[in-house]
Amino acid sequence: EELGKQILLPSDIVVADAFAADANTQIVPVDAIPDGWMGLDNGPASTAEQKEALSDCKTVIMNGPMGVFEFEAFNKGTFGLVDILADLSKDSGAITIIGGGDSVAACEQSGRAGDMSHISTGGGASLELLEGKILPGVAALADA
């Protein structure tokens, strides 16, 4: 708040009674996860809120999926965010940076990887670079 920034957290969540592709699922408010169930994806209201919050962004960095996108029942939040970012890049000229192997895989599986500005499997390294750390590979190039 002090910096005038907002952290957008999910308002609804897809929950399951097991960590399995064929688990029973339901969509619940984030504060109403039933006992014994686990959150495995963003819900549709959360995805709509993300779309609204990101609609006027000029640069967006994605570093990690929203849910267990490897299971079809839990891929809608991740693929929804990928679609939001791809549309921002393609339609509005926003810079979209995708970092990390799982994020890259999600973009490729969704068919929208080609609509992103930059994709890198180096998720942790990307975050360290943004943090201001000197990356050994970049330092070696600078010293060459």
C-alpha positions in Angstrom: 0.0 0.0 0.0 2.8 2.3 0.9 4.2 2.0 -2.7 0.8 2.3 -4.3 0.9 -1.3 -5.5 -1.7 -4.0 -5.3 -1.3 -7.7 -5.0 -4.1 -9.5 -6.6 -5.0 -12.7 -4.9 -7.6 -15.3 -6.1 -11.2 -14.7 -5.0 -12.3 -18.2 -6.1 -10.5 -21.4 -6.5 -10.9 -24.9 -8.1 -10.6 -27.4 -5.3 -10.2 -31.2 -5.4 -10.5 -34.1 -3.0 -7.3 -35.6 -4.3 -4.2 -34.7 -6.3 -5.3 -36.6 -9.4 -6.6 -36.0 -12.9 -9.9 -37.7 -12.1 -10.4 -36.1 -8.7 -13.8 -34.7 -7.7 -13.7 -30.9 -8.1 -15.7 -27.8 -7.2 -15.3 -24.1 -7.4 -15.5 -22.3 -4.1 -14.6 -18.9 -2.6 -11.0 -18.8 -1.6 -12.0 -18.6 2.1 -14.3 -21.7 1.9 -12.1 -24.6 0.9 -13.7 -27.7 2.4 -11.8 -29.7 5.0 -9.7 -32.4 3.3 -9.8 -30.7 -0.1 -7.0 -28.8 -1.8 -6.8 -25.8 -4.1 -5.4 -26.8 -7.5 -6.3 -23.8 -9.8 -7.7 -20.3 -10.0 -11.4 -20.1 -10.4 -13.1 -18.3 -13.3 -13.9 -15.2 -11.3 -10.2 -14.9 -10.4 -9.3 -15.2 -14.1 -11.8 -12.4 -14.9 -10.3 -10.2 -12.2 -6.8 -10.9 -13.6 -7.9 -9.8 -17.1 -9.3 -6.6 -15.7 -6.3 -5.8 -13.6 -3.8 -6.5 -16.4 -5.9 -4.8 -19.2 -3.8 -1.6 -19.4 -0.4 -3.0 -18.5 2.5 -2.3 -20.9 4.8 -5.0 -19.4 3.8 -8.2 -17.7 6.1 -10.9 -16.3 4.7 -14.4 -15.7 6.8 -16.7 -13.6 4.8 -19.8 -12.7 1.5 -21.4 -13.5 -1.8 -20.7 -11.7 -2.6 -24.3 -11.0 -1.7 -27.9 -11.8 -2.1 -27.3 -15.6 -0.8 -30.8 -16.4 -4.2 -32.1 -15.4 -7.0 -30.9 -17.7 -9.4 -30.3 -14.7 -7.0 -27.7 -13.4 -5.6 -26.0 -16.4 -8.2 -23.3 -17.0 -6.6 -20.7 -14.7 -3.2 -21.1 -16.2 -4.4 -21.2 -19.8 -6.7 -18.3 -19.1 -3.8 -16.2 -17.9 -1.7 -17.3 -20.9 -4.5 -16.1 -23.2 -4.8 -12.8 -21.3 -1.0 -12.2 -21.7 -0.9 -13.3 -25.4 -3.9 -11.1 -26.2 -2.2 -8.1 -24.5 1.0 -8.7 -26.5 -0.7 -9.3 -29.8 -3.5 -6.8 -29.6 -2.1 -4.0 -27.4 1.7 -4.3 -28.0 2.4 -5.1 -24.4 5.7 -6.7 -23.6 5.0 -10.2 -22.2 7.9 -12.0 -20.5 7.4 -15.7 -19.6 10.0 -17.2 -17.2 10.4 -20.7 -16.0 10.0 -24.2 -17.5 6.5 -24.8 -16.3 5.3 -21.4 -17.6 7.0 -22.1 -20.9 5.3 -25.5 -21.1 1.9 -23.9 -20.3 2.4 -21.4 -23.1 3.4 -24.1 -25.6 0.6 -26.4 -24.6 -2.0 -23.6 -24.9 -0.7 -22.8 -28.5 0.0 -19.2 -27.5 3.8 -19.3 -27.1 4.3 -17.5 -30.4 2.2 -14.5 -29.2 4.5 -13.7 -26.3 7.3 -11.2 -26.5 10.0 -13.3 -24.7 10.1 -16.8 -23.3 12.8 -18.3 -21.2 13.1 -21.5 -19.2 15.3 -19.6 -16.7 12.6 -18.7 -14.1 14.8 -18.5 -11.0 17.5 -16.7 -13.0 14.9 -14.3 -14.4 13.8 -13.4 -10.9 17.3 -12.9 -9.7 18.1 -10.6 -12.7 15.0 -8.5 -11.9 16.2 -8.4 -8.3 19.4 -6.9 -9.4 21.7 -9.8 -8.9 24.6 -10.4 -11.2 24.2 -13.6 -13.1 27.4 -15.7 -13.6 26.8 -16.2 -17.3 26.1 -12.5 -17.9 29.2 -11.6 -15.8 31.3 -14.0 -17.9 30.2 -12.3 -21.1 30.9 -8.9 -19.7 34.4 -10.0 -18.8 35.1 -11.6 -22.2 
